[in-house]
């Protein structure tokens, strides 16, 4: 991979994560989760893959991604369990990474087809979202004071993490690539940046809110896969980017309606 595409991917991810961090500091975990759950890292990865590979490769990788997408569910729950109980960044983030890696490796052991992969997502999200519904709220403290180096440091951390993940994925095949591009770089960066600043419960709330948002991400991967099967990779990418945006807008509209009916309570 040339340096320019890699730099663009890393910088775009950094921009989103830094934006989500600012949103989380000044508003609510719900809005931060909405920003983080857009395909800001995986989307550019698939654009780069589409430039180098044919439709069959993209179809295979996106199917692998669709199955591996469930890895974020136990990862989010593991982080929230630790963070909500007052554990520090190292323990909470290690729990998240361990849960993600174990689940991804288990998923990798199965030769998935489309319907079972979709059912796997349906079951995982269908159980996790109701089970963690009460975890979506957290008491926000006053916004922490910023230093002049805060935003450059945040951006540098995100860029470093994304470059490492993308570089490693260059040496693996389509099935493993489909899993590697799903590494939660945005969530990881957000946790590393904000756990100490906002506190574990607030960051855990954003991560758990993200589970609802990530249903749109399932649509993103499904669109890429179906269009790639038909040989229309770029149409699939376009459709894929639209789905999570529309899903997030719909959730935001529902949240606003519910907030107006039951003010001051909101998501």
NORSUL-V204733 format. One record per backbone hydrogen bond with DSSP energy under -1.0 kcal/mol. NH is the residue of the N-H (numbers start at 0). CO is the residue of the C=O. Records with the same first field share a line. If there is no record, write none. Layout:
# NORSUL-V204733
NH->CO, CO
This chain:
# NORSUL-V204733
5->1
6->2
7->3
8->4
9->5
10->6
11->7
12->8
13->9
14->10
15->11
16->12
17->13
18->14
19->15
20->16
21->17
22->18
23->19
24->20
25->21
26->22
31->27
32->28
33->29
34->30
35->31
36->32
37->34
39->37
42->38
44->40
45->41
46->42
47->43
48->44
49->45
50->46
52->48
57->53
58->54
59->55
60->56
61->57
62->58
63->59
64->60
65->61
66->62
67->63
68->64
69->66
70->67
71->68
72->69
74->70
75->71
76->72
77->73
78->74
79->75
80->76
81->77
82->78
83->79
85->82
86->81
91->87
92->88
93->89
94->90
95->91
96->92
97->93
98->94
99->95
100->96
101->97
102->98
103->99
104->100
105->101
106->102
107->103
109->106
111->109
116->112
117->113
118->114
119->115
120->116
121->117
122->118
123->119
124->120
125->121
126->122
127->123
128->124
130->126
131->127
132->129
134->131
135->132
149->146
152->148
153->149
154->150
155->151
156->152
157->153
158->154
159->155
160->156
161->157
162->158
163->159
164->160
165->161
166->162
167->163
168->164
169->166
170->167
171->168
176->172
177->173
179->175
180->176
181->178
182->179
184->182
187->183
188->184
189->185
190->186
191->187
192->188
193->189
194->190
197->193
198->194
202->198
203->199
204->200
205->201
206->202
207->203
208->204
209->205
210->207
212->208
213->209
214->211
215->212
217->213
218->214
219->215
220->216
221->217
222->218
223->219
224->220
225->221
226->222
227->223
228->224
229->225
230->227
231->226
235->231
236->232
237->233
238->234
239->235
240->236
241->237
242->238
245->241
246->242
247->243
248->244
249->245
250->246
251->247
252->248
253->249
254->250
255->251
256->252
257->253
258->254
259->255
260->256
261->257
264->261
